[in-house]
Amino acid sequence: MKTVITASSADVESKMDPRFGRCAFFCLYNDEDGQTTFIKNQFKDAQGGAGTKVSEMILSMGVNRAISRDFGPKAKEMLDKFKVQLVKMQDDQKTIKEIISSLA
């Protein structure tokens, strides 16, 4: 399963970024091989529609689950439509590494 986690920087020791569409980076985690890849959010500073653009991007990567603290209404609607599991983390002080460990 491929999971995307919103991240404040491109490091597993970084904290989760609470914003989905406007996060700094995405950590793409593949639980089949344990590989993590960080992707800079090119839509972070978009004038509008960042959540929708980000949703399209992660759908194109075959993501099955998204983890963040807050998903905007348009992003949530699109990801729900394509059956992406949305996980809302209340504790945005957890590191990416801690979140990945909790998935196992």
N, C-alpha and C positions, 0 to 999 in steps of 0.2 A: 504494500500500500504506500502511496506517495502522500506525504503530509507537508504542508507549507506552514511555517511559523513566522509571524511578524517579528523582526529583530531590529534592535537599535544600531547594531554594527555587524560587520561580517566576521564574527567570531563566536564560537560556541559558548564562550564565557560571558558574552554580552547579555544584557537584559532583554526580555521580550518588549517589543514596541507595542503600546496599547492600541495604536491606530492601524486599521487594515489598509485602506486605500492610500494613506499618507505616511505609511511606515518608511523607514530609511532603507531597510533590506528585507529580503525574504530568505529564510533558511528552508531549502527543499530537502526533506529527509525521506529516504527510501528505506523502509523497514526490511525489504528483501535482502539487501546487501549492506545495510548500515551506513551507507554513504550520505554525507551532507554536502550540499552545494549552496553557496550564498549568491544571491542575485540582487543587484542594486535596483531599487524601485525607480524606474524611469518616469513614473507618473506622479511621484511624490509632490511635485510643484505644479501640476496641471491646473489650469484655470477652473476646470469643472470636470466632473465625471471620472475622477480618479478611481473610485470604487468599482465602477463598471469596467474601466480599462484594465485594472488589475485582475478583476474576475475573469475577463477574456484571456488574459495572459496565463493565469494559472490553469484555466481549463485546457488551454492548448498544450500544457505540459503534462496533462493526464493526472492532475492532483485529485485525490479522493477525500482529503480532509484538510481543513484550514483551522488554524489556532491563532486567536487574537483576543483582545479584550472587547473590542467594539467593531461591529460590522455595520456599515451604513445600510439604509433600507434598500437601495438599488442593488448593491452588491449581494445582500442577503437574498433578495428575490431571485437574482440570476443564479447564484450558487445552489439555492434550494431547487430551482428548476432542473438543474443538471445533477441533482442528488449528491452534492458535495457535503460531507458532514461538517457542520460548523461547531467548533468547540470554543466557548467563551471562558477565558481564564480571568478570574477576578484578581489574582495575585500577579500583577505585572512586574514584580520584583524578582521573579524566578528567572534563572538563566536559561538560555536555549538548551544547554546540556542537561539541566534539571528536567526540563519539559520532555526532552527526548527520552531520558531515563524513565520517566513516568509512563511512557507509551509502551514500554516493553512488558 
